[in-house]
């Protein structure tokens, strides 16, 4: 059994759906946390002020908050996982651009670009993997993730 998990030449199809689910839940929770941080800690007005200080129109702060909250919830629930993961990449690209002048490491003052770029890659992986296990029914197709995989 252990050699099966150590074999690096094949994808273990019995655990891949669980891996996709773990990634989906982790990404969704992180997006939800970042959206709530902007609402509850920085406040929407503070977030708008920060976005404007970075050269973005203030309205984009509301769009990002909405994207993080709705996207995080959709990922957690497993609704349109591939599309949501891809749709959140531009938000992360914007964050990477904002943090680019601060250097690579995210622990730098002002935060570096390391974390947003890693998060972009994780979202791309999620989009490639799909829902995983335990995803809710898609309201558009009426199919569950397990039915769609057949």
N, C-alpha and C positions, 0 to 999 in steps of 0.2 A: 504494500500500500504506500509506504514512504517513497519508494522509487517512482511511483506514479506522480507524486507531487514534486519530485526533484527533476523529473524529465523536462528539459527545457526546449524540446524540439516540437512539442504539440500543445495545442490549447486544450485544457481540460474542460470539456463541454459540460461536465456536471457541476463545476464550481463557477464558471464564467457568468451565469446569470446572477449569482450571489455577489460576485465582484462588481458587476455593473450596478446592482442595487446599492451596495455599500458606497460606491462612488457617487451615485445619484443622490443619496441621502446626505452625504457629506457636503457635496456642492450646494444642494438646496438649503441646508442648514447655514452654511457660510454666507450665501446670498441673503437669506432672511436676516441673519445677524447684522450684516453690513447695512441693509435697508433700515432695520430698526435702530441701529446706531445713528444713522442720519436723521431719523425722526425723533427719537427719544433723548439722545445725548447732544448732538450738534444742533438739533432742531431744524425744521425745513428752512427757516429764515437764515440760520447760520450756514446751512449747506448751500443755499443760493448765493450767499456772500462769498463763500469759498470758491464756488464755480466761477463766479464773476471775476474774482481776483486772479483766476487762472486763464481768463480770456474767453470763457464759455458764456453763452447767453444764460441768464438766470433760470429760464424755463427748463433748460436741460437738467438742472438739479432735480426738478420734479419728475422728469422722465426717467432719470436714473433711479430715484427712490422707488417709483412704480415698477420699473423693470426688475430691480433687486427683490422687492417684496413679492410681486406676482410670479416672477421667474423662480424664486426660491420655493414658493409654495407649490408651483407646478412640478418642479423637480422632485420635491419630497413626495408628492402624490403620484408621480409617474404619469403626468398628462403631457402628451406631445414632447417627450423627453428630447428627442433628437433636434427638433425645431427650436425648443426653448434653449437648449445648450448652445446651439449655433447663434441664436438671437442675442444671447448675453455676451458673446465675444466682443462686439464693438464697445460695450460698456467697459469691459476689461482693457481693451486697447486704449480707450481714453484714459483710464487710470494709469496704465503703463506710461503713456505720454506725459501725464502730469508728474509722475515720479521719476522720469528719465533724468532730469538735471540733478537729482539727488544721489545718483550713482546706482550701482547694482544691488547691494545688500539692503533688504527691506528694514533692517535695524538702524540704518543711517538716519541722521536727523531729517525729518520730513518723509522718510520712507523711500526706499529705492524701487527699482522696477522689477526686481526678482520675483516677488509674490504675484503681481498681476500677470506677468508673462507665464509663470508656472500655471496659474489658474486658467489662462487661455488654452494651454496644452491639455489640461485636465478636462476642460469643456469639449475640446475637439475629440478626446478619447471617449467621452460620454456620448457624443453625437455618433461616433462610429459604433459603439457598443449597443446603444439603444436603451430601452427601459430597464432591462433586467427582470428580476422576479418581483412579485408583489406590487406591481403598478396597477393603478386604477384603470377603468375603462375609458377609452378615448371618446369624448362626446361627439366627435365628428364622424368617426368610423363605426362606433358602436362595438368595436372589437377590443378584447383584453390584450395585454402584451403577450401572454402565452398563446392566444389564438392567432395573433399576427405572426408569430414566429413559425407556425406550422406551414 
